[in-house]
């Protein structure tokens, strides 16, 4: 049976390769302002569990079990900022992206995902978009990071409407020394266990330093809130919800945005005491970064500090957060041999959580922040069973089931993680990526793992550009898990892709 499946998935890849090869030899018929892509491949793993780094930070499209075959296509139109015909900047423009992904496996049969499906429009550097878009949230190395704290690109993107800046926009009255990047959005967070959930997101970041300055400083924050919703399960918990309903009226929206409720808010509005502290599930991060040029290299140092309540917002949970350093070189021009182009080192710790107990005698603030978990939203900061934030806070269902865990959705949110990522190229035809992570998982506040669970996960990927097939690449990825957190597994992905 396994042999038959492997032959089936390999046949898909060979058929796609033949189609791509024929297409590559034909003239490009797409309009100049459109881009398109097609990729086909297969996942193989032993045992069935797909290794951590093969499925992590892939916007929810990689199956958790193998073998599996996958085909994905994309078509997009990006903004044009300068009109070459009129030789003038273009003030307004529009764009869109559609990225269907079809996966077949014995476990899920055919599964269709849309990690990207949106339309957008801009006026100068201000834009509005609606739909799903591949994006992360925070300041850091977006290319090689282990995953940003609040929004890592690990889960399927959430459909939303957002208005904000496209990138950092210099303020002229500061002589372009200060630049701002900001956004405000409303999303729909419906999942299988609770309906009608809404997502509020906003972010505000500042850059100190002009575009051409040798060194720049960055700081800012992002704020995410799950609110509203209803479910049959909540009817069993009157202390959490009113007849299975969470506060959903739009008159409460200022309480969501400002993360504030008055002392007697819940009694005045007829809801349970659980909502007296905050309406909804709040979380986010303060971000700080420093960037500088070193000859032909660029150094980027960053820190993302997590918060879930007032105690962590006033840094009672120090030193929790993601610490990272990235070094990028301009070695891509080297055509004679192998060159390292990017190196990223990160350390993530979430052990403190403002203390190990919720009630702290003599303090006006609570501890045991219990990152990503929430009582009303039983699956917390996850979307379609994938963690929205850092992938190292792992759902219990993804852990080795031979080791018992608590009943919370994220039973191991106290972690220390060491991570290294390296990218390089050989003669501009072969791109290589290596990722290595080691984590120590301590459980959650009040429910520790005994003993502590260690986990080593590694990943090696290569992408080869065919010299005689324009914009056609062969991809191979290998992953390995060894430790006490996940099932020990090895696996790979082999595919081919073509862009137009």
Phi, psi and omega in degrees: 000315179297319179299318178299316181296318180296320177297320180298312182292324178294321178299320177302314181296317181294321177296316179297320179300317180297317179297316181295321182295318178296317181295324182294336182270357177262165182287148179289116183259001180287145172303154187296334184267008178250147174233145182218161179205155177216134181220140176223141181192182182220143175255135178228135180212153178220116357292206189293336185294126177290128181303152188309307187284346175286328184254353186277141176057037179246025176056034171075015185262344183274128180295148180280345178230154179226172003285159181205146174252149184214137173230132177222145178233163178207146172216137185208158170231120180264165179296146170248121184263344180223125180273109183290337180287315180270351182058039181221153175297146178260118184284324182237153177193174180218167179196176178199167175207139174225130185220080177284141179230122180247124181237140175235129175213164178296330185285312185253358188055226179275132180226128181246129178235151174236081180291344178215124177196094184210162171237152184211157177212152182222154166234113189056243182253015176255132183227161169228138176221157179222133178125204178259136178220136176291117180201160174239170183230116178138178177255125180170189179278102185289341184277316192236007182298154173288345180136123179293154188297308188273324181214104191257351188081019181275330183255166174303133179302147183268129179295134182201170171245128184225138172240136183177186178276155180283322178206195178292128182249115179295141178265119187298326183291348174259012184060036177066014178286324180254130177235151184234139172230119187216157177201154181217127186216159173233130182231170181244114191254028182305134175227185184283342187254346178209136185252156175075018180282136178248154178241127170250130177225145171206154176212151179214119181230146178240144173240128177255112184133141180286165184304319183267005179294147179294322182233146180218148174246146179229146172202155179165193182208161169231148185226127183232136182223126165268130179211164183068182179119164179205149177200157177293325181297323181294339178296337180280354185230077182298339177287345182256332186209159179264103181054040178081003183250132172266156180306119187233354182293141180291347176292343178272358185303319176301326177294326178289310184295318185269356181053048185218138169224148178285168187302316183253027185303314188289325179288325180292329185254003173080020180252168184288167184292343179300328182274005180287336184274307176209144176271111179099180180257109184257141172196165179172200179206145165273134182238139178224142181206155177224133182231138178208159179260137177233093185056243181265015182244160178232125182253133181227121180243134186212158176216132175244115183258119185282149169219147176227344177205190185297321183300317179283336176289336176255025170066030174287348181258015175303135016258024185304145176141181179258126177246130184216155175219132182231135177238122182241135180246169177256039187277001181296340179284351180283111183257003186267341183187201184278141178215137174282128183253336183205137177227129179230129175239133181222152172227127178242129173228135177226031186281327190288302178053037178063026180107165187270350180237149183290312180266121181250113182305133177079003181247146176273358182242159180259156175253203179048060185301334174055061187311133174073346176274156176201145184284318180285316177264093193300331179263008170053221185276061176226154180223119186050048173069015175242141178295130179285321181270211183308130182289353180277352165265101197260135172301143181301328181293342179268354181275167176298115186286354176283345175255117184295147177229172179286176181279354180286154185294324176246086185281353183230056184270006173256107187223156163237129184229132172247132187220142173224136177227137181226138173236146178206171179219153178236111178054029177059016177245335181236119177254133183238143177226131178236132176228135177224130177225143173229127182236148170245121188250121190254002183095213180227167180305126179087347180219085184277149170285134179223105007277173175299141183257121177264149182214124175250126178229134181231161186204135175223128181228146176225143178229116185253125178268119180295127183297327187252005175239101187300128176058033178240129187228144174257132185239135174224133180226138179233137180227150181216131175243132177213121181161201186253354183270313180253167169294131177299125185208159174225144182197175181205165174229135178228126182204178178221142181220155182222138177239153178232000000 
